[in-house]
Amino acid sequence: MIRALRMLLTVTAAAVVVGTGVVVPANAEVRPAGCPGDPIPAKDAYDVPNGCKMSGSKLQRCPWPEVFVVSFDRTIWHAWPGSGKWHVMPGKGLADNMWNCYYNGDGQRQVEVAVDARLFYSYLSGGDWHGWYRYPGTGVR
């Protein structure tokens, strides 16, 4: 909340800064002073308002209509058509970068994130995301 109070607002278009939980009215864009990350254009996220992701991290597009990002505070967020805003992933996961998303062997949506040289995953089953589970082994699989 304190971070949100320190933000500067510039009027342009509706936005959410990924990782802060700040939602502002239409015609306002939240831009943290000296945003410590890269902007996320709404056109790249199913018209979900602009946000800010960890610098150098990738916007992960999935084979289903959904995108995932790692925010500048390492939390994991996702958006989909009609979501209207960015949503933090359940499970309080933290990551350094997105790795992959795909349908797993059970036909479930699965998302992978990288933390150092390790991979963790979460999967969607019964309408809920489950995880974050570490892949066995020491390096990236």
N, CA, C and O atoms as a GROMACS GRO file, in nm:
protein
  564
    1MET      N    1   0.082  -0.119   0.000
    1MET     CA    2   0.000   0.000   0.000
    1MET      C    3   0.087   0.126   0.000
    1MET      O    4   0.056   0.224  -0.068
    2ILE      N    5   0.197   0.122   0.078
    2ILE     CA    6   0.287   0.238   0.081
    2ILE      C    7   0.345   0.262  -0.056
    2ILE      O    8   0.357   0.377  -0.100
    3ARG      N    9   0.383   0.153  -0.126
    3ARG     CA   10   0.436   0.168  -0.262
    3ARG      C   11   0.333   0.236  -0.350
    3ARG      O   12   0.368   0.322  -0.431
    4ALA      N   13   0.206   0.199  -0.336
    4ALA     CA   14   0.101   0.258  -0.417
    4ALA      C   15   0.088   0.408  -0.389
    4ALA      O   16   0.062   0.487  -0.480
    5LEU      N   17   0.105   0.446  -0.264
    5LEU     CA   18   0.092   0.588  -0.229
    5LEU      C   19   0.206   0.670  -0.287
    5LEU      O   20   0.191   0.790  -0.309
    6ARG      N   21   0.320   0.607  -0.311
    6ARG     CA   22   0.435   0.678  -0.364
    6ARG      C   23   0.434   0.687  -0.516
    6ARG      O   24   0.520   0.752  -0.575
    7MET      N   25   0.337   0.625  -0.579
    7MET     CA   26   0.335   0.624  -0.725
    7MET      C   27   0.287   0.756  -0.782
    7MET      O   28   0.210   0.829  -0.720
    8LEU      N   29   0.336   0.784  -0.900
    8LEU     CA   30   0.290   0.901  -0.973
    8LEU      C   31   0.187   0.856  -1.075
    8LEU      O   32   0.204   0.752  -1.138
    9LEU      N   33   0.082   0.933  -1.090
    9LEU     CA   34  -0.020   0.901  -1.189
    9LEU      C   35  -0.007   0.995  -1.308
    9LEU      O   36   0.011   1.115  -1.291
   10THR      N   37  -0.015   0.939  -1.426
   10THR     CA   38  -0.023   1.020  -1.546
   10THR      C   39  -0.148   0.979  -1.620
   10THR      O   40  -0.175   0.860  -1.634
   11VAL      N   41  -0.223   1.075  -1.666
   11VAL     CA   42  -0.349   1.046  -1.730
   11VAL      C   43  -0.326   1.008  -1.876
   11VAL      O   44  -0.276   1.087  -1.956
   12THR      N   45  -0.364   0.883  -1.908
   12THR     CA   46  -0.359   0.836  -2.048
   12THR      C   47  -0.468   0.732  -2.071
   12THR      O   48  -0.565   0.762  -2.141
   13ALA      N   49  -0.456   0.613  -2.015
   13ALA     CA   50  -0.555   0.505  -2.035
   13ALA      C   51  -0.562   0.422  -1.909
   13ALA      O   52  -0.471   0.428  -1.826
   14ALA      N   53  -0.670   0.344  -1.892
   14ALA     CA   54  -0.688   0.262  -1.772
   14ALA      C   55  -0.570   0.168  -1.756
   14ALA      O   56  -0.519   0.117  -1.856
   15ALA      N   57  -0.527   0.143  -1.631
   15ALA     CA   58  -0.411   0.056  -1.613
   15ALA      C   59  -0.406  -0.007  -1.475
   15ALA      O   60  -0.469   0.039  -1.381
   16VAL      N   61  -0.327  -0.115  -1.466
   16VAL     CA   62  -0.291  -0.179  -1.341
   16VAL      C   63  -0.141  -0.199  -1.347
   16VAL      O   64  -0.088  -0.243  -1.449
   17VAL      N   65  -0.072  -0.166  -1.240
   17VAL     CA   66   0.070  -0.196  -1.236
   17VAL      C   67   0.081  -0.335  -1.177
   17VAL      O   68   0.048  -0.356  -1.060
   18VAL      N   69   0.128  -0.428  -1.256
   18VAL     CA   70   0.138  -0.567  -1.214
   18VAL      C   71   0.224  -0.576  -1.091
   18VAL      O   72   0.335  -0.522  -1.086
   19GLY      N   73   0.174  -0.645  -0.991
   19GLY     CA   74   0.251  -0.665  -0.869
   19GLY      C   75   0.215  -0.571  -0.757
   19GLY      O   76   0.255  -0.595  -0.642
   20THR      N   77   0.142  -0.464  -0.784
   20THR     CA   78   0.110  -0.370  -0.678
   20THR      C   79  -0.034  -0.384  -0.630
   20THR      O   80  -0.066  -0.343  -0.519
   21GLY      N   81  -0.121  -0.440  -0.714
   21GLY     CA   82  -0.262  -0.450  -0.680
   21GLY      C   83  -0.334  -0.318  -0.696
   21GLY      O   84  -0.450  -0.307  -0.657
   22VAL      N   85  -0.270  -0.218  -0.751
   22VAL     CA   86  -0.330  -0.087  -0.767
   22VAL      C   87  -0.420  -0.088  -0.891
   22VAL      O   88  -0.375  -0.122  -1.001
   23VAL      N   89  -0.544  -0.051  -0.874
   23VAL     CA   90  -0.636  -0.037  -0.986
   23VAL      C   91  -0.684   0.107  -0.986
   23VAL      O   92  -0.728   0.158  -0.882
   24VAL      N   93  -0.676   0.173  -1.098
   24VAL     CA   94  -0.716   0.312  -1.106
   24VAL      C   95  -0.828   0.327  -1.207
   24VAL      O   96  -0.846   0.240  -1.292
   25PRO      N   97  -0.903   0.435  -1.200
   25PRO     CA   98  -1.015   0.454  -1.290
   25PRO      C   99  -0.971   0.466  -1.436
   25PRO      O  100  -0.854   0.486  -1.466
   26ALA      N  101  -1.070   0.452  -1.526
   26ALA     CA  102  -1.043   0.469  -1.669
   26ALA      C  103  -0.978   0.604  -1.691
   26ALA      O  104  -0.998   0.698  -1.614
   27ASN      N  105  -0.901   0.614  -1.796
   27ASN     CA  106  -0.827   0.735  -1.835
   27ASN      C  107  -0.710   0.767  -1.745
   27ASN      O  108  -0.657   0.878  -1.752
   28ALA      N  109  -0.667   0.673  -1.662
   28ALA     CA  110  -0.548   0.697  -1.580
   28ALA      C  111  -0.454   0.579  -1.596
   28ALA      O  112  -0.497   0.464  -1.600
   29GLU      N  113  -0.327   0.607  -1.606
   29GLU     CA  114  -0.226   0.503  -1.618
   29GLU      C  115  -0.132   0.514  -1.500
   29GLU      O  116  -0.079   0.622  -1.472
   30VAL      N  117  -0.110   0.403  -1.430
   30VAL     CA  118  -0.020   0.404  -1.317
   30VAL      C  119   0.120   0.379  -1.369
   30VAL      O  120   0.145   0.276  -1.433
   31ARG      N  121   0.209   0.469  -1.344
   31ARG     CA  122   0.350   0.454  -1.382
   31ARG      C  123   0.432   0.482  -1.258
   31ARG      O  124   0.442   0.597  -1.217
   32PRO      N  125   0.492   0.380  -1.197
   32PRO     CA  126   0.577   0.409  -1.083
   32PRO      C  127   0.690   0.501  -1.127
   32PRO      O  128   0.742   0.489  -1.238
   33ALA      N  129   0.728   0.592  -1.042
   33ALA     CA  130   0.839   0.680  -1.075
   33ALA      C  131   0.960   0.592  -1.105
   33ALA      O  132   1.002   0.513  -1.021
   34GLY      N  133   1.016   0.607  -1.226
   34GLY     CA  134   1.130   0.525  -1.264
   34GLY      C  135   1.099   0.378  -1.258
   34GLY      O  136   1.175   0.300  -1.200
   35CYS      N  137   0.986   0.336  -1.317
   35CYS     CA  138   0.942   0.196  -1.316
   35CYS      C  139   1.062   0.101  -1.324
   35CYS      O  140   1.139   0.108  -1.419
   36PRO      N  141   1.077   0.014  -1.225
   36PRO     CA  142   1.194  -0.074  -1.223
   36PRO      C  143   1.182  -0.192  -1.318
   36PRO      O  144   1.258  -0.288  -1.307
   37GLY      N  145   1.089  -0.184  -1.411
   37GLY     CA  146   1.071  -0.294  -1.504
   37GLY      C  147   1.038  -0.247  -1.644
   37GLY      O  148   1.062  -0.131  -1.679
   38ASP      N  149   0.984  -0.338  -1.722
   38ASP     CA  150   0.944  -0.309  -1.860
   38ASP      C  151   0.793  -0.293  -1.869
   38ASP      O  152   0.720  -0.366  -1.801
   39PRO      N  153   0.744  -0.200  -1.951
   39PRO     CA  154   0.599  -0.185  -1.966
   39PRO      C  155   0.540  -0.305  -2.040
   39PRO      O  156   0.607  -0.370  -2.120
   40ILE      N  157   0.412  -0.333  -2.012
   40ILE     CA  158   0.339  -0.439  -2.081
   40ILE      C  159   0.227  -0.372  -2.160
   40ILE      O  160   0.127  -0.331  -2.101
   41PRO      N  161   0.242  -0.360  -2.290
   41PRO     CA  162   0.135  -0.297  -2.369
   41PRO      C  163   0.006  -0.378  -2.363
   41PRO      O  164   0.010  -0.501  -2.371
   42ALA      N  165  -0.106  -0.311  -2.349
   42ALA     CA  166  -0.236  -0.379  -2.342
   42ALA      C  167  -0.259  -0.468  -2.464
   42ALA      O  168  -0.321  -0.574  -2.452
   43LYS      N  169  -0.210  -0.425  -2.581
   43LYS     CA  170  -0.231  -0.504  -2.702
   43LYS      C  171  -0.164  -0.641  -2.694
   43LYS      O  172  -0.203  -0.733  -2.765
   44ASP      N  173  -0.063  -0.654  -2.607
   44ASP     CA  174   0.006  -0.782  -2.590
   44ASP      C  175  -0.057  -0.869  -2.482
   44ASP      O  176  -0.014  -0.982  -2.460
   45ALA      N  177  -0.160  -0.816  -2.414
   45ALA     CA  178  -0.220  -0.887  -2.301
   45ALA      C  179  -0.373  -0.885  -2.310
   45ALA      O  180  -0.440  -0.857  -2.211
   46TYR      N  181  -0.427  -0.914  -2.429
   46TYR     CA  182  -0.572  -0.923  -2.449
   46TYR      C  183  -0.645  -0.797  -2.404
   46TYR      O  184  -0.754  -0.804  -2.349
   47ASP      N  185  -0.584  -0.682  -2.429
   47ASP     CA  186  -0.639  -0.551  -2.395
   47ASP      C  187  -0.654  -0.527  -2.246
   47ASP      O  188  -0.726  -0.436  -2.205
   48VAL      N  189  -0.587  -0.608  -2.164
   48VAL     CA  190  -0.583  -0.581  -2.021
   48VAL      C  191  -0.491  -0.460  -2.005
   48VAL      O  192  -0.384  -0.455  -2.067
   49PRO      N  193  -0.531  -0.364  -1.922
   49PRO     CA  194  -0.454  -0.239  -1.912
   49PRO      C  195  -0.306  -0.260  -1.886
   49PRO      O  196  -0.264  -0.361  -1.830
   50ASN      N  197  -0.229  -0.161  -1.928
   50ASN     CA  198  -0.083  -0.165  -1.918
   50ASN      C  199  -0.036  -0.193  -1.777
   50ASN      O  200  -0.101  -0.157  -1.679
   51GLY      N  201   0.079  -0.259  -1.768
   51GLY     CA  202   0.140  -0.287  -1.640
   51GLY      C  203   0.290  -0.274  -1.649
   51GLY      O  204   0.342  -0.218  -1.746
   52CYS      N  205   0.360  -0.324  -1.550
   52CYS     CA  206   0.505  -0.317  -1.546
   52CYS      C  207   0.556  -0.452  -1.498
   52CYS      O  208   0.512  -0.502  -1.394
   53LYS      N  209   0.650  -0.513  -1.573
   53LYS     CA  210   0.703  -0.644  -1.536
   53LYS      C  211   0.852  -0.633  -1.507
   53LYS      O  212   0.914  -0.530  -1.535
   54MET      N  213   0.907  -0.738  -1.450
   54MET     CA  214   1.049  -0.739  -1.419
   54MET      C  215   1.130  -0.713  -1.545
   54MET      O  216   1.104  -0.773  -1.650
   55SER      N  217   1.224  -0.625  -1.536
   55SER     CA  218   1.306  -0.588  -1.650
   55SER      C  219   1.376  -0.712  -1.707
   55SER      O  220   1.441  -0.786  -1.634
   56GLY      N  221   1.361  -0.731  -1.837
   56GLY     CA  222   1.424  -0.844  -1.905
   56GLY      C  223   1.346  -0.973  -1.899
   56GLY      O  224   1.381  -1.068  -1.970
   57SER      N  225   1.243  -0.981  -1.817
   57SER     CA  226   1.164  -1.104  -1.811
   57SER      C  227   1.067  -1.108  -1.929
   57SER      O  228   1.036  -1.005  -1.989
   58LYS      N  229   1.020  -1.227  -1.960
   58LYS     CA  230   0.936  -1.238  -2.078
   58LYS      C  231   0.788  -1.246  -2.043
   58LYS      O  232   0.749  -1.293  -1.936
   59LEU      N  233   0.710  -1.199  -2.137
   59LEU     CA  234   0.565  -1.216  -2.133
   59LEU      C  235   0.540  -1.353  -2.194
   59LEU      O  236   0.570  -1.375  -2.312
   60GLN      N  237   0.484  -1.445  -2.117
   60GLN     CA  238   0.464  -1.582  -2.163
   60GLN      C  239   0.323  -1.599  -2.219
   60GLN      O  240   0.225  -1.592  -2.145
   61ARG      N  241   0.314  -1.620  -2.350
   61ARG     CA  242   0.186  -1.650  -2.415
   61ARG      C  243   0.165  -1.800  -2.412
   61ARG      O  244   0.259  -1.877  -2.432
   62CYS      N  245   0.042  -1.841  -2.388
   62CYS     CA  246   0.010  -1.983  -2.377
   62CYS      C  247  -0.071  -2.030  -2.498
   62CYS      O  248  -0.123  -1.948  -2.574
   63PRO      N  249  -0.082  -2.162  -2.516
   63PRO     CA  250  -0.164  -2.214  -2.627
   63PRO      C  251  -0.313  -2.192  -2.604
   63PRO      O  252  -0.392  -2.214  -2.695
   64TRP      N  253  -0.353  -2.151  -2.487
   64TRP     CA  254  -0.489  -2.107  -2.458
   64TRP      C  255  -0.483  -1.955  -2.441
   64TRP      O  256  -0.373  -1.901  -2.426
   65PRO      N  257  -0.595  -1.885  -2.443
   65PRO     CA  258  -0.590  -1.738  -2.436
   65PRO      C  259  -0.559  -1.685  -2.296
   65PRO      O  260  -0.650  -1.650  -2.220
   66GLU      N  261  -0.431  -1.680  -2.264
   66GLU     CA  262  -0.386  -1.632  -2.134
   66GLU      C  263  -0.238  -1.596  -2.145
   66GLU      O  264  -0.164  -1.658  -2.220
   67VAL      N  265  -0.196  -1.494  -2.069
   67VAL     CA  266  -0.055  -1.455  -2.063
   67VAL      C  267  -0.012  -1.449  -1.917
   67VAL      O  268  -0.092  -1.422  -1.827
   68PHE      N  269   0.118  -1.473  -1.895
   68PHE     CA  270   0.176  -1.472  -1.761
   68PHE      C  271   0.300  -1.385  -1.762
   68PHE      O  272   0.371  -1.376  -1.862
   69VAL      N  273   0.326  -1.318  -1.648
   69VAL     CA  274   0.446  -1.238  -1.632
   69VAL      C  275   0.497  -1.250  -1.489
   69VAL      O  276   0.423  -1.286  -1.398
   70VAL      N  277   0.625  -1.218  -1.473
   70VAL     CA  278   0.683  -1.201  -1.341
   70VAL      C  279   0.696  -1.051  -1.321
   70VAL      O  280   0.754  -0.980  -1.403
   71SER      N  281   0.641  -1.004  -1.211
   71SER     CA  282   0.645  -0.861  -1.180
   71SER      C  283   0.781  -0.820  -1.126
   71SER      O  284   0.864  -0.905  -1.093
   72PHE      N  285   0.802  -0.689  -1.116
   72PHE     CA  286   0.930  -0.640  -1.065
   72PHE      C  287   0.952  -0.677  -0.919
   72PHE      O  288   1.064  -0.665  -0.870
   73ASP      N  289   0.848  -0.724  -0.848
   73ASP     CA  290   0.867  -0.770  -0.710
   73ASP      C  291   0.873  -0.923  -0.702
   73ASP      O  292   0.865  -0.980  -0.593
   74ARG      N  293   0.886  -0.990  -0.820
   74ARG     CA  294   0.901  -1.134  -0.836
   74ARG      C  295   0.771  -1.213  -0.821
   74ARG      O  296   0.773  -1.335  -0.835
   75THR      N  297   0.658  -1.148  -0.794
   75THR     CA  298   0.531  -1.220  -0.790
   75THR      C  299   0.489  -1.255  -0.933
   75THR      O  300   0.533  -1.192  -1.029
   76ILE      N  301   0.403  -1.356  -0.946
   76ILE     CA  302   0.362  -1.408  -1.076
   76ILE      C  303   0.217  -1.367  -1.101
   76ILE      O  304   0.130  -1.389  -1.017
   77TRP      N  305   0.193  -1.306  -1.218
   77TRP     CA  306   0.062  -1.252  -1.252
   77TRP      C  307   0.015  -1.307  -1.384
   77TRP      O  308   0.096  -1.350  -1.467
   78HIS      N  309  -0.118  -1.306  -1.405
   78HIS     CA  310  -0.173  -1.352  -1.532
   78HIS      C  311  -0.296  -1.271  -1.569
   78HIS      O  312  -0.362  -1.211  -1.485
   79ALA      N  313  -0.323  -1.271  -1.700
   79ALA     CA  314  -0.440  -1.200  -1.754
   79ALA      C  315  -0.493  -1.282  -1.871
   79ALA      O  316  -0.419  -1.358  -1.934
   80TRP      N  317  -0.622  -1.266  -1.900
   80TRP     CA  318  -0.688  -1.338  -2.007
   80TRP      C  319  -0.799  -1.251  -2.061
   80TRP      O  320  -0.836  -1.152  -1.998
   81PRO      N  321  -0.853  -1.285  -2.177
   81PRO     CA  322  -0.960  -1.202  -2.234
   81PRO      C  323  -1.076  -1.190  -2.136
   81PRO      O  324  -1.126  -1.291  -2.084
   82GLY      N  325  -1.119  -1.069  -2.112
   82GLY     CA  326  -1.231  -1.045  -2.021
   82GLY      C  327  -1.192  -1.036  -1.874
   82GLY      O  328  -1.278  -1.009  -1.791
   83SER      N  329  -1.065  -1.058  -1.840
   83SER     CA  330  -1.026  -1.051  -1.698
   83SER      C  331  -1.032  -0.908  -1.646
   83SER      O  332  -1.053  -0.886  -1.527
   84GLY      N  333  -1.012  -0.811  -1.736
   84GLY     CA  334  -1.024  -0.670  -1.699
   84GLY      C  335  -0.907  -0.614  -1.620
   84GLY      O  336  -0.890  -0.493  -1.615
   85LYS      N  337  -0.827  -0.700  -1.560
   85LYS     CA  338  -0.710  -0.656  -1.484
   85LYS      C  339  -0.616  -0.774  -1.469
   85LYS      O  340  -0.651  -0.887  -1.500
   86TRP      N  341  -0.496  -0.746  -1.421
   86TRP     CA  342  -0.400  -0.851  -1.391
   86TRP      C  343  -0.436  -0.915  -1.258
   86TRP      O  344  -0.482  -0.847  -1.166
   87HIS      N  345  -0.416  -1.046  -1.248
   87HIS     CA  346  -0.446  -1.122  -1.126
   87HIS      C  347  -0.320  -1.193  -1.080
   87HIS      O  348  -0.248  -1.253  -1.160
   88VAL      N  349  -0.293  -1.185  -0.950
   88VAL     CA  350  -0.178  -1.256  -0.896
   88VAL      C  351  -0.212  -1.405  -0.893
   88VAL      O  352  -0.324  -1.443  -0.862
   89MET      N  353  -0.113  -1.488  -0.926
   89MET     CA  354  -0.134  -1.633  -0.921
   89MET      C  355  -0.145  -1.679  -0.776
   89MET      O  356  -0.073  -1.629  -0.689
   90PRO      N  357  -0.234  -1.775  -0.750
   90PRO     CA  358  -0.244  -1.830  -0.614
   90PRO      C  359  -0.116  -1.903  -0.576
   90PRO      O  360  -0.035  -1.938  -0.662
   91GLY      N  361  -0.098  -1.926  -0.449
   91GLY     CA  362   0.014  -2.004  -0.400
   91GLY      C  363   0.135  -1.922  -0.359
   91GLY      O  364   0.236  -1.978  -0.316
   92LYS      N  365   0.127  -1.790  -0.371
   92LYS     CA  366   0.234  -1.699  -0.326
   92LYS      C  367   0.369  -1.732  -0.388
   92LYS      O  368   0.472  -1.718  -0.323
   93GLY      N  369   0.368  -1.774  -0.514
   93GLY     CA  370   0.493  -1.806  -0.584
   93GLY      C  371   0.573  -1.682  -0.617
   93GLY      O  372   0.517  -1.576  -0.645
   94LEU      N  373   0.704  -1.696  -0.615
   94LEU     CA  374   0.797  -1.592  -0.658
   94LEU      C  375   0.887  -1.653  -0.764
   94LEU      O  376   0.919  -1.771  -0.758
   95ALA      N  377   0.927  -1.573  -0.861
   95ALA     CA  378   1.008  -1.626  -0.970
   95ALA      C  379   1.102  -1.519  -1.024
   95ALA      O  380   1.088  -1.400  -0.994
   96ASP      N  381   1.198  -1.565  -1.104
   96ASP     CA  382   1.289  -1.475  -1.173
   96ASP      C  383   1.246  -1.453  -1.317
   96ASP      O  384   1.273  -1.347  -1.375
   97ASN      N  385   1.178  -1.551  -1.376
   97ASN     CA  386   1.132  -1.539  -1.514
   97ASN      C  387   1.028  -1.645  -1.543
   97ASN      O  388   1.021  -1.747  -1.474
   98MET      N  389   0.949  -1.621  -1.644
   98MET     CA  390   0.857  -1.723  -1.695
   98MET      C  391   0.939  -1.821  -1.777
   98MET      O  392   1.038  -1.782  -1.839
   99TRP      N  393   0.899  -1.947  -1.778
   99TRP     CA  394   0.973  -2.047  -1.854
   99TRP      C  395   0.890  -2.104  -1.967
   99TRP      O  396   0.935  -2.109  -2.081
  100ASN      N  397   0.765  -2.150  -1.936
  100ASN     CA  398   0.685  -2.216  -2.038
  100ASN      C  399   0.541  -2.227  -1.990
  100ASN      O  400   0.513  -2.214  -1.870
  101CYS      N  401   0.450  -2.251  -2.083
  101CYS     CA  402   0.314  -2.291  -2.048
  101CYS      C  403   0.264  -2.382  -2.159
  101CYS      O  404   0.294  -2.361  -2.277
  102TYR      N  405   0.188  -2.482  -2.121
  102TYR     CA  406   0.145  -2.584  -2.217
  102TYR      C  407   0.037  -2.670  -2.152
  102TYR      O  408   0.009  -2.657  -2.033
  103TYR      N  409  -0.024  -2.757  -2.231
  103TYR     CA  410  -0.115  -2.858  -2.178
  103TYR      C  411  -0.030  -2.977  -2.137
  103TYR      O  412   0.044  -3.031  -2.219
  104ASN      N  413  -0.038  -3.020  -2.011
  104ASN     CA  414   0.042  -3.132  -1.966
  104ASN      C  415  -0.018  -3.265  -2.013
  104ASN      O  416  -0.118  -3.266  -2.085
  105GLY      N  417   0.041  -3.375  -1.974
  105GLY     CA  418  -0.003  -3.508  -2.018
  105GLY      C  419  -0.145  -3.543  -1.977
  105GLY      O  420  -0.206  -3.632  -2.036
  106ASP      N  421  -0.198  -3.475  -1.876
  106ASP     CA  422  -0.336  -3.497  -1.833
  106ASP      C  423  -0.432  -3.398  -1.898
  106ASP      O  424  -0.551  -3.394  -1.864
  107GLY      N  425  -0.381  -3.317  -1.993
  107GLY     CA  426  -0.464  -3.218  -2.060
  107GLY      C  427  -0.493  -3.094  -1.977
  107GLY      O  428  -0.578  -3.014  -2.013
  108GLN      N  429  -0.421  -3.079  -1.866
  108GLN     CA  430  -0.439  -2.962  -1.779
  108GLN      C  431  -0.345  -2.851  -1.823
  108GLN      O  432  -0.238  -2.877  -1.877
  109ARG      N  433  -0.386  -2.727  -1.798
  109ARG     CA  434  -0.300  -2.613  -1.825
  109ARG      C  435  -0.189  -2.612  -1.721
  109ARG      O  436  -0.215  -2.623  -1.601
  110GLN      N  437  -0.065  -2.600  -1.767
  110GLN     CA  438   0.048  -2.599  -1.676
  110GLN      C  439   0.140  -2.483  -1.711
  110GLN      O  440   0.166  -2.454  -1.827
  111VAL      N  441   0.189  -2.417  -1.606
  111VAL     CA  442   0.277  -2.300  -1.620
  111VAL      C  443   0.406  -2.329  -1.544
  111VAL      O  444   0.403  -2.381  -1.432
  112GLU      N  445   0.519  -2.293  -1.606
  112GLU     CA  446   0.648  -2.313  -1.542
  112GLU      C  447   0.720  -2.179  -1.526
  112GLU      O  448   0.714  -2.092  -1.614
  113VAL      N  449   0.786  -2.164  -1.412
  113VAL     CA  450   0.866  -2.045  -1.386
  113VAL      C  451   1.006  -2.087  -1.345
  113VAL      O  452   1.027  -2.197  -1.294
  114ALA      N  453   1.103  -1.999  -1.369
  114ALA     CA  454   1.241  -2.024  -1.332
  114ALA      C  455   1.277  -1.944  -1.207
  114ALA      O  456   1.242  -1.827  -1.194
  115VAL      N  457   1.346  -2.010  -1.117
  115VAL     CA  458   1.401  -1.947  -0.997
  115VAL      C  459   1.545  -1.995  -0.988
  115VAL      O  460   1.571  -2.113  -0.964
  116ASP      N  461   1.638  -1.903  -1.007
  116ASP     CA  462   1.779  -1.940  -1.021
  116ASP      C  463   1.788  -2.042  -1.134
  116ASP      O  464   1.744  -2.013  -1.246
  117ALA      N  465   1.843  -2.160  -1.109
  117ALA     CA  466   1.853  -2.262  -1.214
  117ALA      C  467   1.752  -2.374  -1.192
  117ALA      O  468   1.769  -2.485  -1.243
  118ARG      N  469   1.646  -2.345  -1.117
  118ARG     CA  470   1.544  -2.446  -1.089
  118ARG      C  471   1.412  -2.406  -1.153
  118ARG      O  472   1.385  -2.288  -1.172
  119LEU      N  473   1.331  -2.506  -1.185
  119LEU     CA  474   1.197  -2.482  -1.240
  119LEU      C  475   1.091  -2.524  -1.140
  119LEU      O  476   1.105  -2.625  -1.070
  120PHE      N  477   0.984  -2.444  -1.135
  120PHE     CA  478   0.868  -2.475  -1.054
  120PHE      C  479   0.746  -2.469  -1.146
  120PHE      O  480   0.748  -2.397  -1.246
  121TYR      N  481   0.642  -2.543  -1.113
  121TYR     CA  482   0.523  -2.542  -1.197
  121TYR      C  483   0.396  -2.536  -1.113
  121TYR      O  484   0.394  -2.572  -0.996
  122SER      N  485   0.292  -2.489  -1.178
  122SER     CA  486   0.157  -2.487  -1.124
  122SER      C  487   0.066  -2.537  -1.234
  122SER      O  488   0.095  -2.516  -1.352
  123TYR      N  489  -0.044  -2.602  -1.198
  123TYR     CA  490  -0.136  -2.652  -1.299
  123TYR      C  491  -0.280  -2.619  -1.260
  123TYR      O  492  -0.313  -2.604  -1.142
  124LEU      N  493  -0.364  -2.608  -1.361
  124LEU     CA  494  -0.506  -2.575  -1.342
  124LEU      C  495  -0.587  -2.704  -1.344
  124LEU      O  496  -0.584  -2.778  -1.442
  125SER      N  497  -0.660  -2.729  -1.237
  125SER     CA  498  -0.745  -2.847  -1.228
  125SER      C  499  -0.869  -2.812  -1.146
  125SER      O  500  -0.858  -2.753  -1.039
  126GLY      N  501  -0.985  -2.847  -1.197
  126GLY     CA  502  -1.108  -2.818  -1.124
  126GLY      C  503  -1.134  -2.670  -1.108
  126GLY      O  504  -1.202  -2.629  -1.013
  127GLY      N  505  -1.081  -2.587  -1.198
  127GLY     CA  506  -1.101  -2.443  -1.193
  127GLY      C  507  -1.007  -2.369  -1.100
  127GLY      O  508  -1.017  -2.247  -1.086
  128ASP      N  509  -0.914  -2.440  -1.036
  128ASP     CA  510  -0.818  -2.378  -0.943
  128ASP      C  511  -0.676  -2.408  -0.986
  128ASP      O  512  -0.647  -2.515  -1.039
  129TRP      N  513  -0.586  -2.312  -0.961
  129TRP     CA  514  -0.444  -2.333  -0.984
  129TRP      C  515  -0.386  -2.402  -0.862
  129TRP      O  516  -0.417  -2.365  -0.748
  130HIS      N  517  -0.302  -2.504  -0.885
  130HIS     CA  518  -0.239  -2.581  -0.778
  130HIS      C  519  -0.087  -2.570  -0.794
  130HIS      O  520  -0.037  -2.573  -0.906
  131GLY      N  521  -0.015  -2.557  -0.686
  131GLY     CA  522   0.132  -2.549  -0.693
  131GLY      C  523   0.178  -2.427  -0.618
  131GLY      O  524   0.095  -2.349  -0.570
  132TRP      N  525   0.298  -2.411  -0.607
  132TRP     CA  526   0.414  -2.424  -0.694
  132TRP      C  527   0.497  -2.543  -0.649
  132TRP      O  528   0.537  -2.555  -0.533
  133TYR      N  529   0.524  -2.632  -0.746
  133TYR     CA  530   0.598  -2.754  -0.719
  133TYR      C  531   0.732  -2.747  -0.791
  133TYR      O  532   0.742  -2.703  -0.905
  134ARG      N  533   0.836  -2.792  -0.720
  134ARG     CA  534   0.970  -2.791  -0.781
  134ARG      C  535   0.993  -2.920  -0.858
  134ARG      O  536   0.962  -3.029  -0.810
  135TYR      N  537   1.047  -2.906  -0.978
  135TYR     CA  538   1.088  -3.024  -1.053
  135TYR      C  539   1.206  -3.087  -0.982
  135TYR      O  540   1.292  -3.015  -0.932
  136PRO      N  541   1.211  -3.221  -0.975
  136PRO     CA  542   1.326  -3.285  -0.911
  136PRO      C  543   1.455  -3.258  -0.989
  136PRO      O  544   1.452  -3.226  -1.108
  137GLY      N  545   1.565  -3.271  -0.921
  137GLY     CA  546   1.694  -3.246  -0.985
  137GLY      C  547   1.749  -3.111  -0.945
  137GLY      O  548   1.683  -3.035  -0.874
  138THR      N  549   1.866  -3.081  -0.990
  138THR     CA  550   1.930  -2.958  -0.947
  138THR      C  551   1.931  -2.848  -1.052
  138THR      O  552   1.938  -2.731  -1.015
  139GLY      N  553   1.924  -2.881  -1.178
  139GLY     CA  554   1.931  -2.776  -1.278
  139GLY      C  555   1.798  -2.760  -1.348
  139GLY      O  556   1.699  -2.824  -1.312
  140VAL      N  557   1.798  -2.675  -1.446
  140VAL     CA  558   1.678  -2.659  -1.528
  140VAL      C  559   1.660  -2.790  -1.603
  140VAL      O  560   1.756  -2.846  -1.656
  141ARG      N  561   1.538  -2.839  -1.608
  141ARG     CA  562   1.511  -2.972  -1.667
  141ARG      C  563   1.536  -2.972  -1.814
  141ARG      O  564   1.519  -3.075  -1.880
   0.00000   0.00000   0.00000
